[in-house]
């Protein structure tokens, strides 16, 4: 039986073979035409549409059960949107972009020429295995690159299906899917990619960044975090509560941009709790056998969620489990009812870790300024949600907090606008992608200056003398 070192060497060798194969493909065609890129995006779309039912089945099997409606909306429709957006705009994105030339460099002309970087590595998690894979592929293929995709070992059926579909249609030399555990992921992140896109936890993201640094590989890291949902004094409490319930129950709360905790004015605390209950009862009247309620991915994550609640209970928090039908959940069940943790303190794990499940801590604040200060003292999150009707309150929160993205008077939907960048900041990530920003991130935006036949550049060469000094005197006035 191979020991860990031998296995790592075997894996690394296999990955290097695929990487070398893709490098040969890239060098043979380092700048695919517009039509070639559109054809690749057409093929991505065709793979999704032709195999939608199979993809939905695979995701549900990986979860134990996953809401078919949620999978359709969040993985299939979102993937199609990303692919079609890139296909619609790729012709414009890949054109040379003329930029101004400063007076001292005229009559030369300047422009930026996007060109493919080469080989893009994409590491995706299990919570949205199709969307996060195809969105990354859409950006990478629109930019004209070859791609190596490493999906999560926690979604093995979906990973195997994507491997068959993508490699079967594109060929491993153009799009390769690398299956395997964390040993494979570690070796994958050490390849000398031209860019590496990672979506996942902060812990793993730090390891990926460290491994990529050995090759000076630029990275885009999307890592989630504790995204606040703030209900301003002028905000619609019922609307905020409904969005909080939805954000915490969709995909069983296993969403990197889900509202992690809520902050409401102390005078509205009990009303907010009541409205969350009301909204949850309406959206999910039953839980255990409800096809709209997705499972937690595995028993390890279930145990972690239970431990978060128990830790908060032992440390004095008020715990409210929302179980409209008063169902009994066996220890083996992977359905987790929405659970509120009221007025938690900073020592509780639920306020120290990203929840990533159907648990909603709720904090009361006295002034909006106090709420903003609390957000400022925490690590910067990938998202922030604000419910507000007064402009001054909105301006205060938006100007005094830093987050990856914001949705005002709703939650999470900013992620699906491909005209905007999606990315974290600080502890929640670095860099961004989606749409044009993703195309740019996976391209070399090469600056080009074309000198005119007749120009003053020779006057600035040695030997320096009176003419040079006169030219420099003029330049100091006009630059």
C-alpha positions in Angstrom: 0.0 0.0 0.0 1.4 3.4 -1.0 2.3 5.7 1.9 1.4 9.3 1.9 4.7 10.5 0.3 4.5 8.0 -2.5 0.9 8.8 -3.1 1.6 12.6 -3.2 4.4 12.0 -5.7 2.0 9.9 -7.9 -0.7 12.5 -7.7 1.8 15.3 -8.4 3.1 13.4 -11.4 -0.3 12.9 -12.8 -1.3 16.5 -12.4 2.0 17.7 -14.0 1.2 15.5 -17.0 -2.2 17.2 -17.5 -0.7 20.6 -16.9 2.1 20.0 -19.5 -0.6 18.8 -22.0 -2.6 22.0 -21.5 0.5 24.1 -21.8 1.2 22.5 -25.2 -2.4 23.3 -26.2 -2.0 26.9 -25.1 1.3 27.4 -26.9 -0.1 26.0 -30.1 -2.9 28.6 -30.0 -2.0 31.4 -27.6 -4.8 33.8 -28.7 -8.0 32.0 -29.7 -10.3 34.0 -32.0 -13.6 35.5 -31.0 -15.5 32.6 -32.7 -13.4 30.0 -31.0 -14.2 31.5 -27.6 -17.9 31.8 -28.4 -17.9 28.2 -29.6 -16.4 27.1 -26.2 -19.1 29.1 -24.3 -21.8 27.6 -26.6 -20.5 24.2 -25.6 -20.6 25.1 -21.9 -24.2 26.1 -22.3 -25.1 23.0 -24.2 -23.5 20.8 -21.5 -25.7 22.4 -18.9 -29.0 22.3 -20.9 -28.5 18.8 -22.3 -27.6 17.3 -18.9 -29.7 19.4 -16.5 -31.6 16.5 -15.0 -28.5 14.4 -14.5 -26.8 17.4 -12.8 -29.8 17.9 -10.5 -29.8 14.3 -9.6 -26.1 14.2 -8.8 -26.3 17.2 -6.6 -29.2 15.8 -4.6 -27.5 12.5 -4.1 -24.4 14.2 -2.8 -26.4 16.2 -0.3 -28.6 13.3 0.7 -31.4 15.5 -0.5 -31.2 18.9 -2.1 -34.2 21.0 -3.1 -34.6 20.6 -6.8 -36.1 24.1 -7.1 -33.0 25.6 -5.3 -30.6 23.6 -7.4 -32.4 24.7 -10.6 -32.4 28.4 -9.6 -29.0 28.6 -7.9 -26.9 26.2 -10.0 -28.5 25.7 -13.4 -30.0 29.2 -14.0 -27.1 31.0 -12.5 -24.6 29.0 -14.5 -26.5 29.7 -17.7 -26.6 33.4 -16.9 -22.8 33.5 -16.3 -22.1 31.7 -19.5 -24.5 33.7 -21.7 -23.3 37.0 -20.2 -19.7 36.2 -21.2 -20.7 35.0 -24.6 -22.7 38.2 -25.3 -19.8 40.5 -24.4 -16.6 38.5 -25.2 -16.2 40.2 -28.6 -16.1 43.6 -27.0 -14.0 42.5 -24.0 -11.2 41.1 -26.1 -10.8 44.1 -28.4 -7.8 46.4 -27.9 -8.8 49.3 -25.6 -7.5 52.7 -26.6 -6.2 54.9 -23.8 -5.1 58.5 -23.8 -1.4 59.3 -24.5 0.1 62.1 -22.3 1.3 65.2 -24.2 5.0 64.5 -23.7 4.6 61.1 -25.4 2.6 62.2 -28.4 2.2 61.6 -31.3 2.5 58.0 -30.2 -0.7 56.0 -29.6 -1.5 53.8 -26.5 -3.8 50.9 -26.0 -4.4 47.9 -23.8 -4.4 44.5 -25.5 -6.1 41.7 -23.5 -4.4 38.3 -24.1 -5.0 34.9 -22.5 -2.8 34.1 -19.5 -2.5 30.4 -20.3 -3.7 27.8 -17.8 -6.2 28.7 -15.1 -6.7 26.6 -12.0 -10.1 26.6 -10.4 -10.8 25.1 -7.0 -14.5 24.9 -6.1 -16.5 23.8 -3.0 -19.4 21.5 -2.6 -22.2 23.9 -1.7 -22.8 25.1 -5.2 -20.8 22.6 -7.2 -22.2 23.4 -10.7 -22.5 27.2 -10.5 -19.2 27.9 -8.9 -17.5 25.6 -11.5 -19.2 26.9 -14.6 -19.0 30.6 -13.6 -15.2 30.2 -13.2 -15.0 28.3 -16.5 -17.1 31.0 -18.3 -14.6 33.7 -17.3 -11.5 31.5 -18.0 -12.7 30.3 -21.4 -14.0 33.8 -22.5 -10.5 35.0 -21.8 -9.1 32.3 -24.1 -7.4 30.1 -21.5 -7.1 26.4 -20.9 -8.6 25.3 -17.5 -8.0 22.7 -14.8 -10.9 22.3 -12.4 -10.6 20.7 -8.9 -14.1 20.3 -7.4 -14.8 19.2 -3.9 -14.4 15.6 -2.7 -17.6 16.3 -0.6 -19.7 16.2 -3.8 -18.2 13.2 -5.5 -21.1 12.3 -7.8 -21.4 15.8 -9.2 -17.6 16.0 -9.6 -17.5 12.7 -11.5 -20.4 13.8 -13.7 -18.7 17.1 -14.5 -15.5 15.3 -15.3 -17.2 13.1 -17.8 -19.2 15.9 -19.4 -16.4 18.5 -19.6 -13.6 16.3 -20.6 -15.8 14.3 -22.9 -16.7 17.5 -24.8 -13.6 19.7 -24.5 -10.9 17.1 -24.1 -8.5 17.0 -21.2 -6.0 19.1 -23.1 -8.4 22.1 -22.9 -10.6 21.5 -19.8 -9.5 19.0 -17.3 -11.4 18.0 -14.1 -9.3 16.7 -11.3 -11.1 14.5 -8.7 -9.7 13.6 -5.3 -9.3 14.4 -1.7 -7.3 17.1 0.1 -4.0 15.5 -0.9 -4.9 16.1 -4.5 -6.1 19.6 -3.7 -2.8 20.4 -2.1 -0.8 19.1 -5.1 -3.2 20.9 -7.4 -2.6 24.3 -5.7 1.2 23.9 -6.1 1.1 23.7 -9.9 2.5 26.8 -11.6 -0.8 28.1 -12.9 -1.1 31.5 -14.6 -4.0 32.3 -12.3 -5.7 30.4 -9.5 -9.4 30.9 -8.5 -10.3 29.4 -5.2 -13.7 29.4 -3.4 -14.0 27.9 0.0 -13.1 28.3 3.7 -10.7 30.8 5.1 -8.6 28.0 6.5 -8.1 26.2 3.2 -7.8 29.6 1.4 -4.8 30.5 3.4 -3.2 27.2 2.5 -3.9 27.6 -1.2 -2.5 31.2 -1.1 0.6 29.9 0.6 1.1 27.1 -1.9 0.5 29.4 -4.9 3.0 31.9 -3.6 5.8 29.4 -4.2 5.2 29.9 -7.9 4.2 33.5 -7.6 0.8 32.4 -9.0 -1.7 35.3 -8.7 -4.9 34.2 -6.8 -8.5 35.2 -6.5 -9.8 34.0 -3.2 -13.5 33.9 -2.3 -13.8 32.8 1.4 -17.0 33.9 3.0 -17.0 35.1 6.6 -19.5 36.6 9.0 -21.7 38.7 6.8 -24.0 41.0 8.9 -27.6 41.8 8.2 -28.4 45.2 9.7 -31.9 46.5 10.2 -31.7 50.2 10.5 -34.2 52.1 12.7 -36.0 53.1 9.5 -35.8 49.6 8.0 -38.8 47.3 7.3 -38.6 44.7 10.0 -40.9 42.2 8.4 -39.1 42.4 5.1 -35.7 42.0 6.8 -37.0 39.0 8.8 -38.3 37.3 5.7 -35.0 37.7 3.9 -33.1 36.5 7.0 -35.2 33.4 7.2 -34.8 32.8 3.5 -31.0 33.3 3.6 -30.6 31.0 6.5 -32.7 28.1 5.1 -32.0 28.2 1.4 -29.4 25.4 0.7 -29.7 24.7 4.5 -27.8 27.9 5.1 -24.7 26.5 3.4 -24.1 29.7 1.4 -20.9 31.8 1.6 -22.9 35.0 1.2 -25.7 34.0 3.6 -26.5 36.6 6.3 -24.4 35.2 9.2 -25.9 37.3 12.0 -28.6 40.0 12.4 -28.4 43.3 14.1 -31.6 45.1 15.1 -32.5 48.1 17.2 -33.2 47.1 20.8 -36.8 48.4 20.5 -37.4 46.1 17.6 -35.7 42.9 18.9 -38.8 41.0 19.9 -40.8 42.0 16.8 -37.9 40.9 14.6 -37.8 37.5 16.3 -41.6 37.2 15.9 -41.4 38.1 12.2 -38.6 35.6 11.6 -40.8 32.9 13.1 -43.7 34.0 11.0 -41.7 34.1 7.8 -40.1 30.7 8.5 -43.5 29.1 9.2 -44.7 30.5 5.8 -41.7 29.5 3.8 -41.1 26.1 5.4 -44.3 24.8 7.3 -42.6 21.4 7.7 -38.9 20.5 7.7 -38.2 16.8 8.0 -39.9 15.5 4.8 -40.2 18.8 3.0 -38.7 18.6 -0.5 -37.9 22.3 -0.3 -35.6 21.9 2.7 -32.1 20.8 1.7 -29.9 18.5 3.8 -26.7 19.5 5.5 -23.9 18.0 3.5 -22.7 15.4 6.0 -22.8 14.2 9.6 -19.6 16.2 10.4 -21.2 19.5 9.5 -24.4 18.5 11.4 -22.4 17.8 14.5 -20.7 21.1 14.2 -24.0 23.0 13.9 -25.3 21.2 17.0 -22.1 22.1 18.9 -22.5 25.8 18.0 -26.0 25.8 19.4 -25.0 23.9 22.6 -22.0 26.1 23.2 -24.3 29.2 23.0 -26.9 27.6 25.3 -24.3 26.7 27.9 -22.9 30.3 27.9 -26.3 31.8 28.5 -27.8 32.7 25.1 -31.6 32.4 24.5 -32.1 29.6 22.0 -35.3 29.5 19.9 -35.7 26.5 17.6 -38.3 27.2 14.8 -40.1 23.9 14.2 -43.6 24.7 13.0 -44.8 21.1 12.8 -43.2 20.0 16.1 -41.3 17.3 14.3 -38.8 15.0 15.9 -35.4 14.8 14.2 -33.4 11.6 14.6 -29.7 11.9 15.3 -29.0 10.5 11.8 -31.3 13.1 10.1 -29.5 15.8 8.1 -32.3 18.4 8.3 -31.6 21.3 10.6 -34.4 23.6 11.7 -33.8 27.3 11.7 -32.4 28.1 15.2 -32.2 31.6 16.6 -29.5 32.6 19.1 -30.6 35.7 20.8 -28.2 38.2 22.3 -25.1 36.0 22.0 -21.8 37.3 23.6 -18.5 37.5 21.8 -17.1 34.4 23.6 -19.6 32.1 22.0 -18.4 30.1 19.0 -21.4 31.2 17.0 -20.0 34.7 17.1 -16.4 33.6 16.3 -16.9 31.2 13.4 -18.8 31.5 10.1 -22.0 29.7 10.9 -22.6 28.2 7.4 -25.9 26.7 8.4 -29.4 27.4 9.6 -28.5 29.2 12.8 -29.1 33.0 13.1 -27.5 34.9 16.0 -29.5 38.1 16.7 -27.9 41.1 18.4 -29.6 44.2 19.7 -28.1 47.7 19.3 -28.9 51.0 20.9 -27.8 53.3 18.0 -27.0 52.7 14.4 -23.5 54.2 15.0 -23.0 51.5 17.7 -23.9 48.8 15.2 -21.5 50.2 12.6 -18.7 50.2 15.2 -19.4 46.5 16.0 -19.1 45.7 12.3 -16.0 47.7 12.0 -14.2 45.8 14.7 -14.8 42.4 13.1 -13.0 40.9 10.1 -14.3 42.2 6.8 -17.0 40.0 5.4 -17.8 39.0 1.9 -21.3 40.6 2.1 -23.4 43.1 4.1 -27.1 43.4 4.0 -28.9 46.6 5.0 -32.6 47.2 5.5 -33.2 51.0 5.5 -35.5 53.7 4.2 -33.7 56.9 5.3 -30.9 58.1 3.1 -28.8 59.3 6.0 -28.8 55.9 7.6 -27.9 54.2 4.3 -25.1 56.6 3.7 -23.7 56.0 7.2 -23.6 52.3 6.9 -22.3 52.2 3.3 -19.6 54.8 3.9 -18.4 53.5 7.3 -18.3 49.7 6.6 -16.1 47.7 4.2 -17.4 44.4 2.7 -17.1 42.4 -0.5 -20.5 43.4 -1.7 -23.8 44.8 -0.5 -27.5 44.2 -1.1 -29.9 46.9 0.2 -33.4 45.8 1.3 -32.8 42.2 0.4 -30.1 39.6 0.8 -27.6 37.8 -1.5 -28.9 38.8 -4.9 -26.0 41.2 -5.7 -23.9 38.0 -6.4 -26.0 37.1 -9.5 -25.5 40.5 -11.3 -22.7 39.6 -13.8 -22.2 43.3 -14.6 -20.7 43.7 -11.1 -17.6 42.2 -9.6 -18.0 39.5 -7.0 -15.2 39.1 -4.4 -14.2 39.3 -0.8 -12.0 41.8 1.0 -9.5 41.2 3.8 -10.2 38.0 5.6 -13.1 37.2 3.2 -10.9 37.1 0.2 -8.9 39.0 -2.4 -9.6 39.8 -6.0 -12.9 39.4 -7.8 -14.4 37.8 -10.9 -17.7 37.5 -12.8 -18.4 39.3 -16.1 -15.8 41.8 -17.4 -13.9 41.7 -14.1 -13.5 37.9 -14.3 -12.3 38.3 -17.9 -9.8 40.9 -16.9 -8.6 38.8 -13.9 -7.9 35.9 -16.2 -6.2 38.0 -19.0 -3.0 39.8 -19.3 -4.0 43.4 -19.9 -0.9 44.2 -21.9 -0.2 47.9 -22.3 1.2 48.8 -25.8 2.6 52.1 -26.9 3.2 52.5 -30.6 5.7 55.2 -31.4 5.1 57.5 -34.4 7.6 57.7 -37.2 8.3 61.3 -36.4 8.7 61.9 -32.7 10.9 63.8 -30.2 12.3 60.8 -28.4 15.8 61.1 -29.9 16.0 64.5 -28.3 16.0 62.8 -24.9 18.9 60.5 -25.5 22.6 61.0 -24.6 24.8 62.9 -25.0 22.8 65.4 -23.0 23.3 69.0 -23.8 21.5 72.3 -24.4 18.7 70.8 -26.5 18.0 68.2 -23.9 17.8 70.8 -21.2 15.4 72.9 -23.2 13.1 70.0 -23.9 13.1 69.0 -20.2 12.3 72.6 -19.2 9.3 72.5 -21.5 8.2 69.1 -20.2 8.3 70.3 -16.6 5.6 72.8 -17.6 3.3 70.6 -19.6 3.3 67.2 -17.8 
